[in-house]
Amino acid sequence: MKTLIHEKPYLLSLVIIIALSVWMLTGNSQETQMQESDALDEKQEVTSTPKVKAIVSQAQEVARRISLYGQTEPDRIVTVKARVDGKISRIAVERGLAVEKNQIVIFIEEEQRPLAVKQAKAELEQRKIEYQGTQQLKNKGFNAEARLAETKAKWQEAKTRLKQAELELTWTQIAVPFNGVLNERFVEVGDYVVPGQALFEVIDAEPLVIRASIPESEIKHLKIGMPGKAVFLNKTFPGQVRFIAKKADEQTRTFNVELAIKNPGYLLPVGASATLELDIENIYAHQIVPSLLALNNKGEMGIKTIDEQRQVAFRHVDIVSSNNEGIWVSGLEQQENIITLGQGYVRDGDKVHATYGVNNFSKTVQATASDSPVITGGAQ
């Protein structure tokens, strides 16, 4: 063998080249197999990881609005009562009509009252003459102090009787105390009334008042003069807060609040159910569609997001408000990866493969009236 190698040394080189080629081919094959194995493992991992769609949501500053249920009420309401007795002789205004301050609505028969005024005037004149005569006697030096005091007192009494007689005559014509609407009438022509008996009711519905109750947790956000809205009759009416109770209702622990709105011509009704809407503070919130809401095992409402480890994170949220484009929720970070499709098939802590889409929510939409969201269940 050695003789052969000495005689033909090129054979050794050939053997070495063949050995190196075999070793290189074997090594490349193993490396290829390892790469293929790694790719297969990665493919299997992607295949086994749930796929979801998500958006990157940025919090926006919106107005947190509260909606309170109440009803419309008049600005003022009064029941006008009789001050003298007598028979109703005339009714000048029918129910439901607008009336002006000092407009006469009901007439009571005057009877002997004009005569009483005439007699009171005559007595007053007589008492005046008596007092003046006594005054002249005193000025002439006669001792008439007692007589002077007596005639003066009688003169004053006559003045009082005349004033009372004139008032009783005036009270036979019953007028309204302020501009408004004759809402109700309790007597008819021919009825005999006595002092203190209710005759009619007048309401002043300009402005119209919406009265509601606000929870004690929200009362700190209100102030007199702040703007608000009233929703009733399928319309929205702007107004201002004019009253905030300082004492809570002992039963409900809520505070009365009033919003005044314009009501020219008294066209808006009193006693209608209404919703009072108040923007009480600005906060940062995310806009989503109600279908993204879910409940976890504890019954908490929230949405599913994706954290930095690509894992599902259930985040508790509070509904701030809603509008036609969706709902606004708080309780999230300034920026969140929100799952929009497939959230019902993944649980909190699951690793997911997410495809991110475009966030179509408007970035300039102002939050509006608070409504109840649609709560959907699903895997947590």
Secondary structure as UniProt FT lines:
FT   HELIX           2..7
FT   HELIX           10..48
FT   STRAND          51..58
FT   STRAND          60..73
FT   STRAND          76..81
FT   STRAND          86..91
FT   TURN            95..96
FT   STRAND          98..99
FT   TURN            101..102
FT   STRAND          104..108
FT   TURN            111..112
FT   HELIX           113..139
FT   TURN            140..141
FT   HELIX           145..170
FT   TURN            171..172
FT   STRAND          173..175
FT   STRAND          180..185
FT   TURN            189..190
FT   STRAND          192..193
FT   TURN            195..196
FT   STRAND          198..204
FT   STRAND          208..215
FT   TURN            216..218
FT   HELIX           219..221
FT   TURN            224..225
FT   STRAND          227..232
FT   TURN            233..234
FT   STRAND          235..244
FT   TURN            250..252
FT   STRAND          254..261
FT   HELIX           264..266
FT   STRAND          273..288
FT   HELIX           290..292
FT   STRAND          294..295
FT   TURN            297..298
FT   STRAND          301..306
FT   TURN            308..309
FT   STRAND          311..316
FT   STRAND          318..323
FT   TURN            324..325
FT   STRAND          326..330
FT   STRAND          335..341
FT   HELIX           343..345
FT   TURN            348..349
FT   STRAND          353..356
//
